[in-house]
């Protein structure tokens, strides 16, 4: 069930109505209802894969209980290791097996050897990378002693499957989300309006910004040979905004949906394209994943508390895993390696350090945006050959790209609106936003303007979100 589908626009109000009709004092009944609604939401894609979600939930639930039950550190560790292996085995089978087997066969053929490997053309379960990481994070936290094991299975199952963030995050931490399922949530106008405005802005970013940019980007990247350097340049400029509008838009809708019901999900994006370094970009982009990788991979490897060479190794491993997490394709892996290399260079040279203001800050922001955008080419390309052809075309003699006036106008309007909102947020953050005499009127005007923009300029064909494939 897509957030931008008619079925979800019917599903969500019904869920909210029933949820608030159940007395707040009957929290267990509310949780059971949300658990059922979450599984119904997930089963709208492929019902049988709900068993995979349930299996991951049961494994991590039992592993956490085992960690608490055993007194021996060896058995505690064995419980965690078994849990991690079994969860990653499922992720590997459904997401990486075919990619791995094909590349092993190719490598052996180059060595003059032949190997027959069975192929499994399995449909990738939606959101498997997200809920697997969320469940594993809980198990690791219990092992570390920073989180108590949840004894109530329905509550824990709801933590893993909570429908607003189930299929594309944010990847929540147990210490943040689990306690909220024990709180009494009441119908509050502030939550409803605040969540509704977040959802609206998320829909604008997806349907107007992302999908309008996507019409041009997809035409170029899906048929590289038929376009020129100017088209590559424009598509490479637009894709950063497409993926930002798509994923940040999804995250805002998810956070808004949860907010309406009284839940607080973590912020997932914080004006990433205003970063002054690639390292800062990763503090602002997909925050729930970047912090997960830092806490459970980078720091356990030694983080930055080691020699510079080992620190660079830790970064490359972490970013390499980040790339493969996004998909079973060499383009994703090398995209991660590119970011790992850029962050390593910043750390080694000191270029990633903050402190620049004024013109210097603007120059660093522009340079960071260019570097990130060039790396996005590898992320978006269908294969390495297409990526190399686009990179070559970017630095060749440019020709004017072909784009219709209406498409150019619609994309420009969408980008202008997003930049205005970001500017207002920046002014508010630094206390420079002016006070308005009629905030309620202004709020309603904004809502009407966003709805009108979506209806007039939105791509309303129900196209799925990019990150659903991960």
C-alpha positions as CSV (number, residue, x, y, z in Angstrom):
1,X,0.0,0.0,0.0
2,X,1.6,3.2,-1.2
3,X,1.3,6.4,0.8
4,X,0.4,8.2,-2.5
5,X,-2.4,5.7,-3.3
6,X,-6.2,6.0,-2.9
7,X,-6.2,2.9,-0.8
8,X,-3.9,4.5,1.8
9,X,-6.0,7.7,1.8
10,X,-8.9,5.6,2.8
11,X,-7.0,3.3,5.1
12,X,-5.3,5.9,7.3
13,X,-8.4,7.9,8.4
14,X,-10.2,4.6,9.3
15,X,-7.2,3.5,11.4
16,X,-7.1,6.9,13.2
17,X,-10.9,6.8,13.8
18,X,-10.8,3.3,15.3
19,X,-7.6,4.0,17.2
20,X,-9.0,7.0,19.0
21,X,-12.4,5.3,19.6
22,X,-10.6,2.8,21.7
23,X,-10.1,4.3,25.2
24,X,-6.6,5.5,25.9
25,X,-6.7,3.5,29.2
26,X,-6.9,0.3,27.1
27,X,-3.5,0.7,25.7
28,X,-3.0,-3.1,25.0
29,X,-6.2,-3.1,22.9
30,X,-4.9,-0.1,21.0
31,X,-1.5,-1.8,20.4
32,X,-3.2,-5.0,19.2
33,X,-5.3,-3.0,16.8
34,X,-2.3,-1.1,15.4
35,X,-0.4,-4.4,15.1
36,X,-3.2,-5.8,13.0
37,X,-3.5,-2.7,10.9
38,X,0.3,-2.7,10.3
39,X,0.3,-6.3,9.1
40,X,-2.7,-5.5,6.9
41,X,-0.8,-2.5,5.5
42,X,2.3,-4.7,4.8
43,X,0.3,-7.6,3.3
44,X,-1.1,-5.4,0.6
45,X,2.1,-5.9,-1.3
46,X,2.7,-9.7,-1.0
47,X,0.8,-11.4,1.8
48,X,3.1,-14.4,2.1
49,X,6.1,-12.1,3.0
50,X,4.4,-11.1,6.2
51,X,5.7,-14.5,7.4
52,X,9.2,-13.2,6.8
53,X,8.5,-10.1,8.8
54,X,7.0,-12.3,11.6
55,X,10.1,-14.6,11.5
56,X,12.5,-11.7,11.9
57,X,10.3,-10.4,14.8
58,X,10.2,-13.8,16.6
59,X,14.0,-14.3,16.2
60,X,15.0,-11.0,17.6
61,X,12.4,-11.2,20.4
62,X,13.6,-14.7,21.5
63,X,17.3,-13.6,21.1
64,X,16.7,-10.7,23.5
65,X,15.0,-12.9,26.0
66,X,17.9,-15.4,25.7
67,X,20.4,-12.6,26.3
68,X,18.6,-11.7,29.5
69,X,18.1,-15.3,30.6
70,X,21.7,-16.6,30.3
71,X,24.2,-15.6,32.9
72,X,27.3,-16.6,30.9
73,X,28.6,-13.9,28.6
74,X,29.5,-16.7,26.1
75,X,25.8,-17.8,25.8
76,X,24.6,-14.2,25.6
77,X,27.0,-13.6,22.7
78,X,25.9,-16.9,21.1
79,X,22.3,-15.8,21.3
80,X,23.1,-12.5,19.6
81,X,25.4,-14.0,16.9
82,X,22.8,-16.7,16.0
83,X,20.1,-14.0,15.8
84,X,22.3,-11.8,13.6
85,X,23.3,-14.7,11.3
86,X,19.7,-15.9,10.8
87,X,18.4,-12.4,10.1
88,X,21.2,-11.6,7.7
89,X,20.8,-15.0,6.0
90,X,17.2,-14.1,5.1
91,X,18.3,-10.7,3.9
92,X,21.1,-12.3,1.8
93,X,18.8,-14.9,0.2
94,X,16.1,-12.5,-0.9
95,X,18.3,-9.5,-1.8
96,X,21.9,-10.5,-2.5
97,X,22.0,-14.2,-3.5
98,X,21.5,-13.8,-7.2
99,X,23.9,-10.9,-7.4
100,X,26.5,-12.9,-5.4
101,X,26.1,-16.1,-7.4
102,X,26.3,-14.4,-10.8
103,X,29.5,-12.6,-9.8
104,X,31.1,-15.7,-8.4
105,X,30.3,-17.6,-11.7
106,X,31.8,-14.7,-13.8
107,X,34.9,-14.6,-11.6
108,X,35.5,-18.4,-11.9
109,X,35.0,-18.2,-15.7
110,X,37.8,-15.7,-15.9
111,X,40.0,-18.2,-14.1
112,X,39.0,-20.9,-16.5
113,X,36.7,-22.7,-14.1
114,X,33.0,-23.5,-14.5
115,X,30.4,-23.7,-11.8
116,X,26.6,-24.2,-12.0
117,X,24.8,-22.2,-9.4
118,X,21.0,-22.5,-8.9
119,X,19.1,-19.2,-9.3
120,X,16.2,-18.0,-7.2
121,X,14.2,-15.3,-8.9
122,X,12.5,-14.2,-5.7
123,X,10.5,-11.0,-5.4
124,X,12.3,-8.7,-3.0
125,X,10.2,-8.2,0.1
126,X,9.4,-4.5,0.5
127,X,11.2,-2.8,3.4
128,X,13.2,-5.9,4.3
129,X,16.4,-3.9,4.8
130,X,14.6,-1.4,7.0
131,X,12.9,-3.7,9.4
132,X,15.8,-6.1,9.6
133,X,18.2,-3.3,10.7
134,X,15.6,-2.0,13.2
135,X,15.1,-5.4,14.8
136,X,18.9,-6.1,14.8
137,X,19.5,-2.8,16.5
138,X,17.1,-3.7,19.3
139,X,18.9,-7.1,19.8
140,X,22.3,-5.4,19.9
141,X,21.1,-2.8,22.4
142,X,19.8,-5.5,24.7
143,X,23.1,-7.3,24.5
144,X,25.0,-4.1,25.3
145,X,22.7,-3.4,28.3
146,X,21.3,-0.1,27.0
147,X,17.8,-1.5,26.4
148,X,15.7,-3.9,28.5
149,X,14.2,-6.9,26.7
150,X,10.6,-6.3,25.9
151,X,8.6,-9.1,27.5
152,X,5.3,-8.4,25.8
153,X,5.4,-9.9,22.3
154,X,2.6,-7.8,20.7
155,X,4.2,-4.6,21.9
156,X,7.6,-5.7,20.4
157,X,6.0,-6.9,17.2
158,X,4.3,-3.5,16.8
159,X,7.7,-1.8,17.3
160,X,9.1,-3.8,14.4
161,X,6.0,-3.5,12.1
162,X,4.6,0.0,13.0
163,X,3.1,0.9,9.6
164,X,4.1,4.6,9.2
165,X,7.8,3.7,9.1
166,X,7.7,0.0,8.3
167,X,8.7,-0.1,4.6
168,X,11.1,2.9,4.2
169,X,12.0,4.1,7.7
170,X,13.0,6.1,9.6
171,X,14.9,3.2,11.2
172,X,13.8,3.7,14.7
173,X,15.7,2.9,17.9
174,X,14.0,0.8,20.6
175,X,14.8,3.3,23.3
176,X,12.9,6.0,21.4
177,X,9.9,4.2,20.0
178,X,9.2,1.2,22.3
179,X,8.3,3.3,25.3
180,X,5.7,5.3,23.2
181,X,3.6,2.2,22.9
182,X,3.0,2.3,26.6
183,X,2.0,5.9,26.7
184,X,-1.6,7.1,26.5
185,X,-2.1,9.0,23.3
186,X,-5.1,11.3,23.2
187,X,-6.7,13.1,20.2
188,X,-5.0,16.5,20.2
189,X,-5.7,19.2,17.6
190,X,-2.0,20.3,17.6
191,X,-0.9,16.8,16.8
192,X,-3.5,16.3,14.1
193,X,-2.8,19.7,12.3
194,X,1.0,19.4,12.8
195,X,1.0,15.8,11.4
196,X,-1.4,16.8,8.6
197,X,0.9,19.7,7.5
198,X,3.9,17.4,7.5
199,X,2.0,14.9,5.4
200,X,0.9,17.6,2.9
201,X,4.4,18.9,2.5
202,X,5.7,15.3,2.1
203,X,3.2,14.7,-0.6
204,X,4.3,18.0,-2.3
205,X,7.9,16.9,-2.3
206,X,7.1,13.5,-3.7
207,X,4.4,14.3,-6.2
208,X,5.5,17.7,-7.4
209,X,9.3,17.9,-6.9
210,X,10.4,14.3,-7.1
211,X,8.1,13.0,-9.7
212,X,8.4,16.1,-12.0
213,X,12.2,15.8,-11.9
214,X,11.8,12.1,-12.3
215,X,10.1,12.4,-15.7
216,X,13.2,13.9,-17.2
217,X,15.8,12.0,-15.1
218,X,14.3,8.6,-15.9
219,X,14.1,9.5,-19.6
220,X,17.9,10.2,-19.7
221,X,19.2,7.5,-17.3
222,X,17.0,4.7,-18.8
223,X,18.2,5.5,-22.4
224,X,21.7,6.9,-22.0
225,X,22.8,6.3,-25.6
226,X,20.1,8.5,-27.0
227,X,21.1,11.7,-25.1
228,X,24.0,14.1,-25.1
229,X,26.2,15.8,-22.5
230,X,23.8,18.6,-21.9
231,X,21.1,16.1,-21.1
232,X,23.5,14.3,-18.8
233,X,24.3,17.5,-17.0
234,X,20.7,18.5,-16.5
235,X,19.6,15.0,-15.4
236,X,22.6,14.9,-13.0
237,X,21.5,18.2,-11.5
238,X,17.9,17.2,-11.2
239,X,18.4,13.7,-9.7
240,X,19.7,15.0,-6.3
241,X,16.4,16.9,-6.0
242,X,14.4,13.9,-7.2
243,X,15.8,11.5,-4.6
244,X,15.6,14.1,-1.9
245,X,12.0,15.0,-2.7
246,X,11.1,11.3,-2.9
247,X,12.8,10.0,0.3
248,X,12.5,13.1,2.4
249,X,8.9,13.4,1.3
250,X,8.2,9.8,2.3
251,X,9.9,10.4,5.7
252,X,7.8,13.5,6.3
253,X,4.6,11.6,5.4
254,X,5.6,8.8,7.8
255,X,6.5,11.2,10.6
256,X,3.2,13.1,10.0
257,X,1.1,10.0,10.0
258,X,2.6,8.9,13.3
259,X,2.3,12.5,14.7
260,X,-1.5,12.5,14.0
261,X,-1.8,9.5,16.4
262,X,0.5,11.1,19.0
263,X,3.7,9.2,18.2
264,X,7.1,10.9,17.6
265,X,9.4,9.5,15.0
266,X,13.0,10.7,14.6
267,X,14.0,13.4,12.0
268,X,15.5,11.7,8.9
269,X,16.6,14.7,6.9
270,X,17.9,18.1,7.9
271,X,18.6,20.3,4.9
272,X,21.3,18.0,3.5
273,X,22.2,20.0,0.5
274,X,23.3,22.9,2.7
275,X,26.2,20.8,4.1
276,X,29.7,22.2,4.0
277,X,31.3,18.8,3.7
278,X,30.5,15.3,2.6
279,X,30.8,14.2,6.2
280,X,28.3,16.8,7.3
281,X,26.1,15.7,4.5
282,X,25.9,12.3,6.1
283,X,24.9,13.9,9.4
284,X,21.9,15.4,7.6
285,X,21.0,12.8,5.0
286,X,19.0,9.6,6.0
287,X,20.0,10.3,9.6
288,X,18.4,7.1,10.9
289,X,20.6,4.9,8.6
290,X,23.8,6.9,9.0
291,X,23.5,6.9,12.8
292,X,22.7,3.2,12.8
293,X,25.8,2.4,10.7
294,X,27.9,4.6,12.9
295,X,26.7,3.0,16.2
296,X,26.7,-0.6,15.1
297,X,29.5,-0.9,12.5
298,X,31.8,2.2,12.4
299,X,32.3,2.6,16.2
300,X,32.7,-1.2,16.9
301,X,35.4,-1.3,14.2
302,X,37.2,1.4,16.1
303,X,35.7,4.5,14.7
304,X,38.1,7.5,14.6
305,X,39.9,6.5,17.8
306,X,42.5,4.6,15.9
307,X,45.4,5.4,13.5
308,X,44.5,7.5,10.4
309,X,45.0,4.5,8.1
310,X,42.7,2.3,10.2
311,X,40.1,5.1,10.4
312,X,40.0,5.3,6.6
313,X,39.6,1.6,6.5
314,X,36.7,1.8,8.9
315,X,35.1,4.5,6.8
316,X,35.5,2.5,3.6
317,X,33.9,-0.6,5.2
318,X,31.0,1.3,6.6
319,X,30.3,3.2,3.4
320,X,30.7,0.0,1.4
321,X,28.1,-1.7,3.5
322,X,25.9,1.4,3.2
323,X,26.1,1.1,-0.6
324,X,25.3,-2.6,-0.6
325,X,22.4,-2.0,1.8
326,X,20.8,0.1,-0.9
327,X,20.8,-2.6,-3.4
328,X,22.5,-5.7,-5.0
329,X,24.3,-3.8,-7.8
330,X,27.9,-2.7,-8.2
331,X,26.7,0.9,-8.8
332,X,25.4,1.1,-5.2
333,X,28.6,-0.4,-3.9
334,X,30.9,2.0,-5.7
335,X,28.5,4.9,-4.8
336,X,29.2,4.0,-1.2
337,X,33.0,3.7,-1.8
338,X,33.0,7.1,-3.4
339,X,31.5,8.6,-0.3
340,X,33.8,6.7,1.9
341,X,36.8,8.0,-0.1
342,X,35.6,11.6,0.1
343,X,35.0,11.5,3.8
344,X,38.4,9.8,4.3
345,X,40.1,12.6,2.3
346,X,38.2,15.2,4.4
347,X,39.4,13.7,7.6
348,X,43.0,13.3,6.4
349,X,43.3,16.8,5.1
350,X,41.0,18.6,7.6
351,X,38.7,19.9,4.8
352,X,35.7,18.5,6.7
353,X,36.1,20.8,9.7
354,X,33.5,23.5,10.2
355,X,34.2,27.1,10.9
356,X,33.8,28.9,7.6
357,X,31.2,31.6,7.4
358,X,30.0,34.0,4.7
359,X,31.3,33.5,1.3
360,X,33.6,30.7,2.3
361,X,30.6,28.7,3.6
362,X,28.7,29.3,0.4
363,X,31.7,28.0,-1.6
364,X,32.0,24.9,0.5
365,X,28.3,24.2,0.3
366,X,28.4,24.5,-3.5
367,X,31.5,22.3,-3.7
368,X,29.8,19.7,-1.5
369,X,26.7,19.7,-3.6
370,X,28.7,19.2,-6.8
371,X,30.6,16.3,-5.3
372,X,27.5,14.6,-3.9
373,X,25.7,15.1,-7.2
374,X,28.5,13.5,-9.1
375,X,28.3,10.5,-6.8
376,X,24.5,10.3,-7.3
377,X,25.2,9.6,-10.9
378,X,26.7,6.2,-9.9
379,X,23.7,5.6,-7.6
380,X,21.1,6.3,-10.3
381,X,22.8,4.6,-13.3
382,X,21.4,1.3,-14.2
383,X,24.9,-0.2,-14.6
384,X,28.5,0.7,-14.5
385,X,28.8,1.2,-18.2
386,X,26.0,3.8,-18.2
387,X,27.6,5.5,-15.3
388,X,31.0,5.7,-17.1
389,X,29.3,7.0,-20.3
390,X,27.5,9.8,-18.3
391,X,30.7,10.8,-16.5
392,X,32.5,11.0,-19.8
393,X,29.7,13.0,-21.3
394,X,29.6,15.5,-18.4
395,X,33.2,16.5,-19.1
396,X,32.8,16.5,-22.9
397,X,31.7,19.4,-25.1
398,X,28.2,20.3,-24.0
399,X,25.1,20.6,-26.1
400,X,21.8,22.1,-25.0
401,X,19.5,19.5,-23.4
402,X,16.0,19.0,-24.8
403,X,13.4,19.9,-22.3
404,X,9.9,21.2,-22.8
405,X,9.0,24.7,-21.5
406,X,6.1,23.4,-19.4
407,X,8.4,20.7,-17.7
408,X,11.1,23.3,-17.1
409,X,8.5,25.7,-15.6
410,X,7.0,23.1,-13.3
411,X,10.3,21.9,-12.0
412,X,11.5,25.5,-11.4
413,X,8.3,26.3,-9.5
414,X,8.7,23.2,-7.3
415,X,12.3,23.9,-6.6
416,X,11.5,27.6,-5.7
417,X,8.8,26.5,-3.2
418,X,11.1,24.0,-1.6
419,X,13.9,26.6,-1.3
420,X,11.5,29.1,0.2
421,X,10.4,26.6,2.9
422,X,14.0,25.7,3.6
423,X,14.9,29.4,3.9
424,X,12.0,29.9,6.4
425,X,13.2,26.9,8.4
426,X,16.7,28.3,8.5
427,X,15.5,31.7,9.6
428,X,13.4,30.1,12.4
429,X,16.4,28.0,13.5
430,X,18.5,31.0,14.0
431,X,15.7,33.1,15.6
432,X,15.5,35.4,12.6
433,X,11.9,34.6,11.5
434,X,9.5,37.5,11.9
435,X,6.4,37.1,14.0
436,X,3.1,37.0,12.2
437,X,-0.1,38.6,13.6
438,X,-2.3,35.9,12.2
439,X,-0.5,32.6,12.3
440,X,-3.7,30.5,12.0
441,X,-4.7,32.3,8.8
442,X,-1.2,32.0,7.4
443,X,-1.2,28.3,8.3
444,X,-4.5,27.7,6.4
445,X,-3.3,29.7,3.5
446,X,-0.2,27.5,3.3
447,X,-2.4,24.3,3.4
448,X,-4.6,25.6,0.6
449,X,-1.5,26.6,-1.5
450,X,0.1,23.2,-1.1
451,X,-3.0,21.3,-1.9
452,X,-3.6,23.5,-5.0
453,X,0.1,22.9,-6.1
454,X,-0.3,19.2,-5.7
455,X,-3.5,19.1,-7.7
456,X,-2.2,21.4,-10.4
457,X,1.4,20.2,-10.8
458,X,1.6,16.8,-9.1
459,X,2.2,13.6,-11.0
460,X,-0.8,11.7,-9.7
461,X,-0.2,8.3,-11.2
462,X,0.7,6.5,-8.0
463,X,4.4,6.0,-8.8
464,X,6.1,4.2,-6.0
465,X,8.8,5.7,-3.8
466,X,12.4,5.1,-4.8
467,X,13.5,3.7,-1.4
468,X,10.7,1.0,-1.4
469,X,13.2,-1.1,-3.5
470,X,15.7,-1.1,-0.7
